[in-house]
Every structure is written in structure tokens, then in C-alpha cells.
Amino acid sequence: MADVPETIKKCAAMLKATKSDTEKFAALFMVTKLVKGKDCNASAKKLLFESIGFDFLKKLLNGKNLPNDCPPLVYKSVALSILTCFCQEEELATHKEMLEAIPTLVEIVEQADDDDCDDNLIVVSEAYSCLKSIASFEPGQSILIDSGAIAKMSQIYAAQSFQTDEALQLIVLLVNKFGTAAWSDDPKPFNALVQRISLDMETDHSDRKYDLCKILSAILKTCKREIIYNSLEGEIWPESLLKGCGDILKSKIGPKQREPTLHLIAITLQVLGIQWAFMNDEKQFYLLILQMAAIEVRMQMDEKKLETTFRNAELIQNCFVILQKCIEYLATDQLDLEPKEKQTTYTALKGAFNQVLSVLNRVSNDKIKDTTNPKERYFIRASVGILSSWLAQETTAMRPAIYKLLPFMFKVANESFEEFKEWRSAAGVKNFEPPTDILRVMLPAICHLVLEDEARKLIFSTKQDEVLLQHIEYYFTIAHYKRPPIPRAERLKRMNEPDPKPSPEQLAEMQNARLAIISMCNILMNLTVLEPKLSEDDPMFANLFKFVVESLPELKDTPDNLVLHGNLSVLGLLLLKQQAKRVKQNDFSICRYIQATIRFLWDAYNIDESNDPTALVVVIAYKKHWNELSELWFLGMQTMCGVLPAVPWISEFAIESGWAEGIVHLLKKVKIGTLPANVKSAYEDFLSQLVEVNTTVPGVLKKADALRVCRNHRMMELGKKLFGD
């Protein structure tokens, strides 16, 4: 206590010597002066706190069993004035007794009323100061969350009571700390709060409007997005937000106004989707935010020092979010643009992405490319990600510059993939946002790039093909959900337990993984077809083939997996054709793979699900995804025709499974003249090839009445092979 001033020691001694509440209260007026003095350090405050005793301060706050000399409000005001000073020290702000006072402090601010006397307003102000100080430290934050402070502060703001901005600041502090965990699964308090703030933001034309933008961004960023998205019926805050943001963007504003507005728009698009921009059935707001984001990116990345660009990273990244959502919507071809609008949009996007490309080129040649600073790494990855989104849509732009940059883009993407894997393996550390797998983001762009000779050379020279193999293998472990292993001691007891169902989060993760694998299948199919020599000899293709033949039979036969099943089937056939020399007849995994592939090709058409018993139709399960499956099915049938001469023993599966015979029985029921030409050609080519490679096939087909099928559907080529001229 050597560092405690003598005056404070004397005051502490006086407090301890008091014999009644009246004496102690009188001594508090001296404490009020001393505690605000510059000599009152942390040790001095602690001594005074202990000398007063928290029980006495609590008694003053509650206003019970006090002398009648003063109104209860005066006692409360003095206690809060002293507590406010004590709360500035972490040791006192996190003191057990101080934390126990949180409900009392919350109750004081809940009872604030504009019509009360000024003294009450001072008390409320002091209570907010105490709460903000306590909420600056983790113990106080946890108790505030547990005591429902967010819901209570939301009610205070919605009621427009006294000092409501302080209530908002407390909410922002807590949601920034706890993220989605700060909100309950009941969307009503959230919607009521955001509704009130949105209306204020829409109607307030002072600078406070931009503070409200920041507050809304913090709150929307941490909401439980799926719950909120599904609770929007009847809510008007999305429209208020649209109107408020539109008014800002249409007025004369500077950087201080643009930045919070663009941030709010980016967050809102992430929560509500791009349809939010079309709430008024107009495209003007959509075109406005696209233009603003593109111009901002161009301005912020235009020939500045890299340090300056990185300093504005958060603003640029918010613009990236807006651009990505806009580009994705453009790709759906749902937007009806006038020629002038198309030109303006394209010019704006091209200008922005030229700057992104320019900055990434400079980064790739600068020491900053190896930065370990998380914010800088995140910005570099975000830049690679948004450029990839543009390349997926604009398939011919900026090619020489892209080829030059591609190895660096792969490097950045591969590092992010490794980080994503590490994050998922750390099962207990998932209380923060997962790192974005930029390689996953790049896949649609790579789908286009692999069609180009120069890009394929770069993929092989950088060994990116091997990373793509690791990528597809990894995402298959996510898409192919398995029951977690049961400890040996519990296996007998839990043997008959049903498999636990995946959580909604796991289901979303599995769906994302399926889409990633489908994109990778497209890439790897193109590499197999366009690089035939490599796909015969390169070990990567042998390993890829092994992965496909081992994985496809393990895939669960569910509607969700149908498109994935088709992609793996056809990729396997293309690889089997190239790897035919290495295939052994008794390889069990290949036998299982062929059976699974036959199932995919066989099940696509029938007449059982048709209203007309003589009409061949795509089965209902396939019809839902026929846009994605149609091309795959025809490619699969065509490739099977190419595989049969190279691996003749596979024909035995077509006979033993009943597929070849089943095709004839099916076509026999189809009305003459109604068989689509492309389906007829696919079946005829396949059956003709079977006849060529297996001497037992003609007998099987003739017995099934292939003669009638050949006559009915004019299958001349098959007829010649079976029956001669």
C-alpha cells in the first residue's frame, strides 16, 4: 500500500471507523471527490472499495433500509458515481460482488423515462457507464449474456427510452464478442430491434445515420442467418434498409459516408441474398450497388502503394462481396438489361478486375506475398477469390495476364485449402468463422481454363493436378457422411442404435462438398480427354482412377447423391478407357465400380412412370436434375461403347446384371415412332458394341425379341450385327 496517497489512507480509515449508515454516507462525499482525482490509482481505488464495503453500496443502489435524510435517488446517484470510477479498474470491474450488481444496474436503465426528473437521467447515465466498463471484460460479458441483457437492451431501444444509443453500444459490444451465440433461436427480438434501427436509419438525415449503418452491420453480421432468413414474412426492415441505403448512395457523399454504407450493403446481401436488391421489382438499386462497388475497387486499388491498398482492405473486401453477389446473379441470365446498361455494367466490372489483377501481379512480385499477417493474407485470398468469380463468367478476358498470374493464384489457393483442412480437424476450436477454401472458389474458373492449352500446361507444370486429386479426395470425406466411430467398450451396447442424423450445419457442409466434387469431376474429365497421353501414363491419373473405383460403390444411394453418382461414374469410365492396359480382370474394386456405373446408366429411363404405358420417359428421380444429368448420361453411354473393346470382360456385367436384356424388353414396349433419336442411337450403339465384343450377347438379345425392337425402331446397324443383311 506504499503507493496509496496519504489522504486516501485517511479516508479509508475514516470509512472503517464509521458506526452507522448515516456516518458512512456522509464520508462518501469525500470519496466521490478523491476517487476522481489524478492521484487515485488502482491500489487506492481497491482500498476505498474494500473500506466502503460492497454491501453498503448495494444497499444504496436498492434504496432499501436507508436513513430518511435524503431521497433514495440521491443515495443511488452517489453510489453509482463511485462505482463508475471503480469499474474503470479491471480488478474491481471483474470483482465477484461487482458482477453480482449487474442485474441491479440493468434494472436501473430499464426504468429510465424521459418524463422523470433530471436526477433520474443522471442515475441512468451513470448506470450505463458502469455497465459499459464491466462489459469491457470477459466475466462481465458472460454474465450480461446469461442474464438476457441483449433482449432487454433491444426492448429499451425499441421503446425509444432515454440514452438508447448506450443500449445499442452495449448490444454491439456483446455481439462482437459472442457472435451468433449472442442471439437466441427466437427471431422476434432480433427482428424488432433491427426494425427500429432500420427505420431510424431510413428517416435520420444527420450524421447519426452513418453510425446506425455501422451498428446495423455489426448486428446483422452476427445473426443466426438461416433462422432470420426464414422469419422475414411480414417484416418490413429489409425494405427500410433498402430505402435508407439507396437514399445515401444517390446523394452527394464522401468516403466517410460511403464506407459504412457499402459495408452494410455487403452484410445485408450475405444475410438476405441478392433478391434483397430487387425488393421493389426494379433493377436500379442492383445496378447502383454494382457500379458503386466496382468504382470503389478501382479507386482503392488504382496505382497506389501496396501499403495504402492493404490499409483499405476492409472496404475493398466489402465491395468484393457486393460484386460477387452481383456477378453470380448476372450468370443466371435473369436480368433484362438494355444494351447501354450492359455496356456500362461490363465496363465497370472490367475496370475493377483489371485493377484487382494489377494489384495481385504486384503482390506476387513483392515480399508481402509471403506475409504472415492474418489481415493481409485474408485480403490477398479475397482478391484471388473475386478474380476467380469474374473469370468463371468472363471466359476470355485478360488471358496473357491471367496465365502469368495463375501459378501465384494456385499457391494462394492451396495454402487456404491446407488451412481449411486444419480448421476442420480441430473439432474443438470452431467458435470462429472457418477460413475460406479459395481453391474451392476457383473451381468454376478452372473448369473454363482447362479447355485452354496454356492453362493445362501450367496446371501440370505446377503439379496442380495432384492438388486437385487431394481436393476431391478430401471433399468426398465430407460428402460421404459416416457414423462417428463408437468406442470398443460401447459397441455391443450400441450395436442396434440407428445412425445419428447429420445436423443442419453438416447437411449444408455435405451439399457444398458435393458441388465441389462435381466441379472437380468436370475439370478432371476435361484433363483426361484433352491430355490422352498423360492420362494413360501419369501416376496422378492412375491414383485418380483408384480413388473413383473405390469411392463410387461406397456412395450412399440417396437422391442427394444422384448427380454426384453420375459424375463419378462417367469420370471413371473416361479413366478406365485410358487406363485399360493396367486393368486386371479379377480386380474386385473395379467390378464393384462397374456395377455402380451400370446402375446409374440403367436407371435413367423407364415407361413405368409415364402416363402412357408405351412412352419412354426420364424417371422422376433423374428428371429433377436432368439439366445436369442429361449430358452425363449420353457421355456415359458413349464412353461405355469405347471401353468395351478395350476391356471386353466388362461386357459380362451387362449380361449377368440383366441390363442388355432389360434394354430390349424396355424398347419392345415403346410405341413405334416415339423413341427420341438420341436415345435410340445411344442404346443401339451400346448393344451393337456388346455384340462385337461378346459372343454370348446375340443369343441373349434374340431370346429377348431383339428382332421386333430392331424392326419397330429401325435399328439397322444392330439388326445387321444380329441377323445379317
ZAMARGU-4260 file (C-alpha; in steps of 0.2 Angstrom, whole numbers, plus 5000, padded with zeros to 4 digits):
<rodrens>
0) 5000/5000/5000 | 5015/5011/4999 | 5009/5019/4983 | 4992/5024/4990 | 4992/5043/4994
5) 4990/5048/5012 | 4974/5057/5010 | 4966/5041/5003 | 4973/5031/5018 | 4965/5043/5030
10) 4948/5042/5021 | 4949/5023/5021 | 4952/5023/5040 | 4938/5035/5042 | 4926/5024/5032
15) 4931/5009/5043 | 4928/5018/5059 | 4910/5024/5055 | 4897/5017/5067 | 4881/5020/5056
20) 4875/5021/5038 | 4872/5040/5040 | 4891/5042/5045 | 4897/5031/5031 | 4886/5040/5018
25) 4892/5057/5024 | 4910/5050/5022 | 4906/5045/5004 | 4905/5063/4998 | 4924/5064/5002
30) 4926/5048/4992 | 4917/5055/4977 | 4930/5069/4976 | 4945/5058/4980 | 4941/5044/4968
35) 4940/5056/4953 | 4957/5064/4957 | 4973/5060/4947 | 4982/5053/4962 | 4969/5039/4965
40) 4977/5024/4957 | 4971/5006/4955 | 4978/5002/4973 | 4970/5017/4980 | 4953/5013/4972
45) 4954/4995/4978 | 4957/5001/4996 | 4942/5013/4995 | 4931/4999/4988 | 4936/4987/5002
50) 4934/5001/5015 | 4916/5006/5010 | 4911/4988/5008 | 4900/4982/4993 | 4886/4978/5004
55) 4884/4996/5009 | 4885/5002/4990 | 4872/4988/4986 | 4860/4995/4999 | 4862/5012/4992
60) 4858/5005/4975 | 4842/4996/4980 | 4836/5011/4991 | 4830/4999/5005 | 4833/5002/5024
65) 4841/5019/5022 | 4840/5034/5033 | 4827/5046/5028 | 4838/5061/5027 | 4839/5061/5008
70) 4828/5055/4994 | 4833/5037/4988 | 4838/5044/4971 | 4852/5054/4980 | 4859/5038/4988
75) 4858/5029/4972 | 4867/5043/4962 | 4881/5044/4974 | 4884/5025/4974 | 4884/5025/4955
80) 4896/5039/4954 | 4908/5030/4965 | 4905/5013/4956 | 4908/5021/4939 | 4926/5026/4945
85) 4929/5009/4952 | 4923/5000/4937 | 4937/5008/4926 | 4950/4996/4935 | 4949/4978/4928
90) 4952/4970/4946 | 4937/4979/4953 | 4926/4978/4937 | 4928/4959/4937 | 4926/4958/4956
95) 4913/4945/4961 | 4902/4957/4971 | 4903/4970/4956 | 4897/4956/4944 | 4883/4952/4956
100) 4877/4970/4954 | 4874/4968/4935 | 4855/4964/4937 | 4853/4979/4948 | 4861/4991/4935
105) 4851/4983/4921 | 4835/4986/4931 | 4840/5005/4933 | 4842/5008/4914 | 4826/4998/4911
110) 4817/5010/4922 | 4823/5026/4913 | 4809/5038/4907 | 4810/5054/4898 | 4797/5062/4909
115) 4806/5059/4925 | 4817/5072/4934 | 4834/5076/4928 | 4842/5067/4943 | 4835/5051/4937
120) 4843/5054/4920 | 4860/5056/4929 | 4857/5040/4938 | 4853/5031/4921 | 4868/5038/4913
125) 4880/5033/4927 | 4872/5015/4927 | 4876/5014/4908 | 4894/5020/4912 | 4896/5006/4925
130) 4888/4993/4913 | 4900/4998/4898 | 4915/4997/4910 | 4910/4980/4917 | 4906/4974/4899
135) 4924/4978/4893 | 4930/4962/4902 | 4926/4944/4899 | 4917/4940/4916 | 4905/4954/4914
140) 4901/4950/4896 | 4897/4932/4900 | 4885/4937/4915 | 4877/4950/4904 | 4873/4937/4890
145) 4867/4924/4903 | 4855/4937/4911 | 4847/4941/4894 | 4855/4959/4893 | 4853/4959/4874
150) 4835/4956/4874 | 4832/4969/4887 | 4843/4982/4879 | 4834/4978/4862 | 4817/4982/4871
155) 4825/4998/4878 | 4830/5004/4861 | 4813/4999/4853 | 4804/5009/4866 | 4815/5024/4862
160) 4819/5027/4880 | 4832/5039/4887 | 4850/5036/4881 | 4846/5022/4869 | 4862/5024/4860
165) 4871/5017/4875 | 4860/5002/4875 | 4864/4999/4856 | 4883/5001/4861 | 4881/4988/4874
170) 4872/4976/4861 | 4886/4979/4848 | 4900/4976/4861 | 4892/4959/4866 | 4888/4953/4848
175) 4905/4957/4843 | 4912/4946/4857 | 4900/4932/4856 | 4895/4931/4838 | 4879/4921/4834
180) 4879/4914/4851 | 4873/4931/4857 | 4856/4928/4849 | 4843/4915/4854 | 4833/4904/4842
185) 4818/4916/4844 | 4820/4929/4829 | 4807/4941/4836 | 4818/4951/4847 | 4831/4952/4833
190) 4818/4957/4820 | 4810/4970/4832 | 4827/4978/4836 | 4833/4979/4818 | 4816/4985/4813
195) 4818/5000/4825 | 4836/5004/4820 | 4832/5002/4801 | 4818/5015/4802 | 4829/5027/4812
200) 4842/5025/4799 | 4830/5027/4785 | 4822/5043/4792 | 4838/5051/4801 | 4846/5063/4789
205) 4860/5069/4801 | 4877/5060/4803 | 4870/5048/4815 | 4863/5039/4800 | 4881/5033/4797
210) 4883/5027/4815 | 4867/5017/4813 | 4874/5009/4797 | 4889/5003/4807 | 4878/4997/4821
215) 4867/4988/4809 | 4882/4980/4801 | 4888/4973/4817 | 4871/4966/4822 | 4867/4958/4805
220) 4884/4951/4804 | 4882/4940/4820 | 4864/4935/4817 | 4858/4917/4815 | 4856/4919/4796
225) 4845/4904/4792 | 4833/4907/4807 | 4832/4926/4802 | 4830/4922/4783 | 4816/4910/4787
230) 4807/4923/4798 | 4806/4938/4786 | 4787/4936/4781 | 4778/4951/4787 | 4794/4960/4792
235) 4797/4977/4784 | 4815/4981/4790 | 4823/4974/4773 | 4813/4987/4764 | 4818/5001/4776
240) 4836/4996/4774 | 4835/4996/4755 | 4827/5013/4755 | 4840/5020/4768 | 4855/5013/4758
245) 4848/5019/4742 | 4845/5037/4748 | 4863/5038/4754 | 4870/5031/4738 | 4860/5043/4727
250) 4866/5058/4737 | 4882/5068/4737 | 4893/5058/4749 | 4912/5056/4754 | 4922/5042/4759
255) 4916/5043/4777 | 4898/5040/4772 | 4902/5028/4758 | 4912/5015/4768 | 4899/5011/4782
260) 4885/5011/4768 | 4894/4999/4757 | 4899/4988/4772 | 4880/4987/4777 | 4875/4983/4759
265) 4888/4969/4759 | 4882/4961/4775 | 4864/4963/4771 | 4867/4954/4754 | 4876/4940/4764
270) 4861/4938/4775 | 4846/4941/4763 | 4854/4936/4746 | 4854/4946/4730 | 4835/4946/4729
275) 4835/4959/4743 | 4842/4971/4729 | 4826/4968/4719 | 4813/4971/4733 | 4805/4985/4724
280) 4804/4974/4707 | 4817/4986/4700 | 4835/4984/4694 | 4840/5001/4698 | 4847/4998/4715
285) 4856/4982/4709 | 4864/4992/4695 | 4868/5006/4708 | 4877/4995/4720 | 4886/4986/4706
290) 4893/5002/4699 | 4897/5009/4716 | 4907/4994/4722 | 4916/4992/4705 | 4921/5011/4706
295) 4926/5009/4724 | 4938/4994/4720 | 4945/5003/4705 | 4948/5019/4715 | 4956/5010/4730
300) 4967/4999/4720 | 4972/5011/4707 | 4991/5013/4706 | 4993/5016/4724 | 5007/5009/4735
305) 5003/4992/4741 | 5003/4998/4759 | 4989/5010/4755 | 4979/4997/4747 | 4981/4985/4761
310) 4976/4999/4773 | 4959/5000/4765 | 4957/4981/4764 | 4941/4980/4774 | 4932/4992/4762
315) 4938/4984/4747 | 4933/4967/4753 | 4915/4973/4757 | 4915/4979/4738 | 4921/4961/4733
320) 4906/4954/4742 | 4894/4965/4733 | 4902/4962/4716 | 4902/4943/4719 | 4884/4943/4723
325) 4880/4954/4708 | 4891/4943/4696 | 4883/4927/4702 | 4866/4934/4698 | 4872/4940/4681
330) 4877/4922/4677 | 4859/4916/4679 | 4853/4927/4664 | 4838/4933/4674 | 4842/4951/4672
335) 4835/4960/4657 | 4847/4974/4653 | 4846/4987/4639 | 4861/4987/4628 | 4868/5003/4636
340) 4866/4996/4653 | 4875/4980/4648 | 4889/4990/4641 | 4890/5001/4657 | 4890/4986/4668
345) 4903/4977/4658 | 4915/4992/4658 | 4913/4995/4676 | 4917/4977/4680 | 4931/4976/4668
350) 4939/4991/4675 | 4938/4984/4693 | 4945/4967/4689 | 4959/4975/4679 | 4964/4984/4695
355) 4962/4968/4705 | 4973/4959/4693 | 4986/4973/4693 | 4987/4973/4712 | 4989/4954/4713
360) 5003/4955/4700 | 5012/4967/4711 | 5009/4957/4726 | 5016/4941/4718 | 5032/4950/4715
365) 5033/4958/4732 | 5039/4952/4749 | 5021/4954/4755 | 5016/4938/4746 | 5024/4928/4760
370) 5016/4939/4774 | 5010/4930/4790 | 4999/4945/4795 | 4981/4937/4795 | 4973/4953/4788
375) 4985/4954/4774 | 4983/4936/4770 | 4965/4937/4770 | 4965/4951/4758 | 4976/4943/4746
380) 4965/4927/4746 | 4949/4938/4744 | 4957/4946/4729 | 4961/4929/4721 | 4943/4923/4725
385) 4934/4938/4717 | 4945/4937/4702 | 4941/4919/4700 | 4922/4923/4701 | 4925/4935/4687
390) 4935/4923/4677 | 4921/4910/4679 | 4909/4921/4670 | 4921/4931/4658 | 4929/4916/4650
395) 4941/4925/4638 | 4946/4941/4647 | 4964/4946/4651 | 4971/4929/4646 | 4990/4933/4645
400) 4990/4942/4661 | 4980/4928/4669 | 4992/4914/4663 | 5006/4924/4671 | 4997/4926/4687
405) 4990/4908/4688 | 5004/4900/4697 | 5003/4913/4711 | 4984/4911/4712 | 4987/4892/4714
410) 4999/4895/4728 | 4987/4906/4737 | 4973/4894/4735 | 4982/4879/4740 | 4988/4887/4756
415) 4970/4892/4760 | 4965/4873/4757 | 4978/4867/4769 | 4971/4880/4782 | 4953/4874/4779
420) 4958/4856/4782 | 4967/4861/4799 | 4952/4871/4804 | 4940/4856/4802 | 4952/4844/4810
425) 4952/4855/4826 | 4935/4849/4830 | 4935/4858/4847 | 4940/4875/4840 | 4925/4880/4829
430) 4920/4896/4838 | 4926/4907/4824 | 4922/4908/4806 | 4931/4895/4795 | 4944/4900/4783
435) 4938/4901/4765 | 4945/4887/4754 | 4950/4898/4739 | 4954/4883/4729 | 4935/4878/4731
440) 4931/4896/4725 | 4942/4894/4710 | 4935/4878/4703 | 4922/4886/4691 | 4936/4897/4684
445) 4947/4881/4682 | 4933/4872/4673 | 4935/4885/4659 | 4954/4887/4660 | 4957/4868/4657
450) 4950/4870/4640 | 4965/4880/4635 | 4982/4873/4631 | 4992/4886/4640 | 4982/4884/4656
455) 4984/4865/4656 | 5002/4866/4654 | 5003/4877/4669 | 4992/4865/4679 | 5004/4851/4676
460) 5020/4861/4677 | 5014/4867/4695 | 5008/4850/4699 | 4991/4857/4702 | 4983/4842/4696
465) 4990/4832/4711 | 4982/4845/4722 | 4965/4843/4713 | 4966/4825/4717 | 4969/4829/4736
470) 4955/4841/4735 | 4942/4829/4728 | 4948/4815/4740 | 4946/4827/4755 | 4929/4834/4750
475) 4922/4816/4747 | 4926/4813/4766 | 4914/4827/4769 | 4900/4822/4757 | 4901/4804/4762
480) 4895/4806/4779 | 4899/4791/4791 | 4893/4787/4808 | 4907/4793/4821 | 4917/4778/4827
485) 4910/4770/4843 | 4922/4766/4857 | 4925/4747/4858 | 4918/4746/4876 | 4901/4753/4870
490) 4900/4743/4853 | 4889/4729/4860 | 4878/4740/4869 | 4875/4752/4854 | 4875/4739/4841
495) 4857/4741/4836 | 4857/4760/4838 | 4851/4769/4822 | 4864/4780/4814 | 4863/4798/4820
500) 4857/4810/4808 | 4868/4824/4802 | 4864/4842/4809 | 4858/4856/4798 | 4876/4863/4798
505) 4883/4846/4792 | 4870/4844/4779 | 4874/4861/4772 | 4893/4856/4773 | 4889/4840/4764
510) 4879/4849/4750 | 4894/4861/4747 | 4906/4846/4746 | 4895/4838/4733 | 4895/4853/4722
515) 4914/4855/4724 | 4916/4837/4719 | 4905/4839/4704 | 4915/4854/4698 | 4931/4844/4701
520) 4924/4830/4691 | 4921/4842/4676 | 4939/4848/4677 | 4946/4831/4678 | 4936/4824/4664
525) 4942/4838/4653 | 4960/4834/4658 | 4958/4816/4654 | 4950/4819/4637 | 4961/4833/4632
530) 4978/4825/4638 | 4976/4807/4632 | 4994/4803/4633 | 4996/4809/4651 | 4980/4801/4656
535) 4987/4784/4651 | 5005/4786/4659 | 5004/4799/4673 | 5004/4792/4690 | 4991/4805/4695
540) 4978/4798/4684 | 4981/4781/4690 | 4978/4787/4708 | 4963/4797/4702 | 4956/4781/4694
545) 4959/4771/4710 | 4950/4784/4720 | 4935/4784/4709 | 4933/4765/4708 | 4935/4764/4727
550) 4924/4778/4732 | 4909/4776/4720 | 4902/4760/4727 | 4903/4767/4744 | 4892/4782/4740
555) 4875/4781/4748 | 4861/4778/4736 | 4851/4794/4740 | 4843/4807/4729 | 4855/4820/4736
560) 4870/4810/4729 | 4862/4806/4711 | 4871/4820/4702 | 4887/4816/4711 | 4885/4797/4707
565) 4883/4802/4689 | 4899/4812/4688 | 4910/4799/4697 | 4903/4786/4685 | 4907/4795/4669
570) 4924/4801/4676 | 4928/4783/4680 | 4923/4777/4663 | 4934/4790/4654 | 4949/4785/4665
575) 4945/4766/4663 | 4946/4769/4644 | 4963/4777/4646 | 4970/4765/4659 | 4963/4749/4651
580) 4981/4741/4649 | 4983/4742/4668 | 4966/4734/4672 | 4966/4717/4679 | 4950/4706/4676
585) 4949/4700/4694 | 4951/4717/4702 | 4936/4717/4714 | 4935/4736/4716 | 4933/4738/4698
590) 4920/4725/4697 | 4910/4735/4711 | 4913/4751/4702 | 4906/4744/4685 | 4891/4738/4694
595) 4888/4755/4702 | 4890/4764/4685 | 4878/4752/4676 | 4865/4756/4689 | 4867/4774/4685
600) 4865/4772/4666 | 4851/4758/4668 | 4840/4768/4680 | 4838/4784/4669 | 4824/4779/4658
605) 4808/4768/4660 | 4790/4768/4655 | 4783/4763/4672 | 4782/4782/4677 | 4774/4788/4661
610) 4755/4791/4660 | 4756/4782/4643 | 4762/4764/4645 | 4770/4765/4628 | 4781/4781/4631
615) 4799/4780/4636 | 4802/4794/4650 | 4816/4800/4661 | 4812/4793/4678 | 4806/4806/4691
620) 4822/4805/4702 | 4833/4809/4687 | 4820/4822/4679 | 4823/4834/4694 | 4841/4835/4689
625) 4840/4831/4671 | 4849/4848/4666 | 4864/4842/4675 | 4862/4823/4671 | 4857/4823/4653
630) 4874/4826/4645 | 4882/4815/4658 | 4871/4800/4653 | 4874/4802/4635 | 4893/4804/4638
635) 4892/4789/4649 | 4884/4778/4636 | 4896/4784/4623 | 4911/4781/4634 | 4905/4764/4638
640) 4905/4760/4620 | 4923/4765/4619 | 4928/4755/4635 | 4920/4738/4629 | 4933/4735/4615
645) 4947/4740/4627 | 4941/4730/4642 | 4930/4716/4634 | 4926/4706/4650 | 4916/4721/4656
650) 4903/4715/4644 | 4899/4701/4656 | 4892/4713/4669 | 4880/4720/4656 | 4873/4702/4653
655) 4874/4695/4671 | 4865/4710/4678 | 4851/4709/4665 | 4855/4726/4658 | 4857/4722/4640
660) 4841/4711/4640 | 4832/4724/4650 | 4835/4737/4637 | 4827/4726/4624 | 4812/4722/4635
665) 4810/4741/4638 | 4812/4746/4620 | 4799/4732/4615 | 4786/4741/4624 | 4789/4758/4617
670) 4777/4764/4604 | 4784/4765/4586 | 4790/4782/4581 | 4791/4789/4598 | 4808/4784/4603
675) 4819/4800/4603 | 4833/4799/4590 | 4847/4802/4603 | 4841/4789/4615 | 4839/4777/4601
680) 4857/4780/4595 | 4864/4778/4612 | 4855/4761/4615 | 4859/4755/4598 | 4877/4759/4598
685) 4879/4751/4615 | 4870/4735/4611 | 4880/4734/4594 | 4896/4736/4603 | 4891/4722/4616
690) 4888/4710/4601 | 4905/4714/4594 | 4915/4710/4610 | 4905/4695/4617 | 4899/4680/4608
695) 4885/4676/4620 | 4876/4693/4618 | 4867/4689/4601 | 4858/4674/4609 | 4853/4684/4624
700) 4846/4698/4614 | 4837/4687/4601 | 4829/4677/4615 | 4823/4694/4622 | 4815/4698/4605
705) 4828/4710/4598 | 4821/4707/4581 | 4805/4716/4585 | 4815/4730/4593 | 4826/4732/4578
710) 4811/4732/4566 | 4800/4744/4577 | 4813/4757/4580 | 4823/4754/4563 | 4839/4750/4572
715) 4848/4745/4556 | 4865/4743/4562 | 4861/4732/4577 | 4849/4722/4565 | 4864/4718/4553
720) 4875/4713/4568 | 4862/4701/4575 | 4853/4694/4559 | 4864/4699/4545 | 4858/4708/4529
</rodrens>
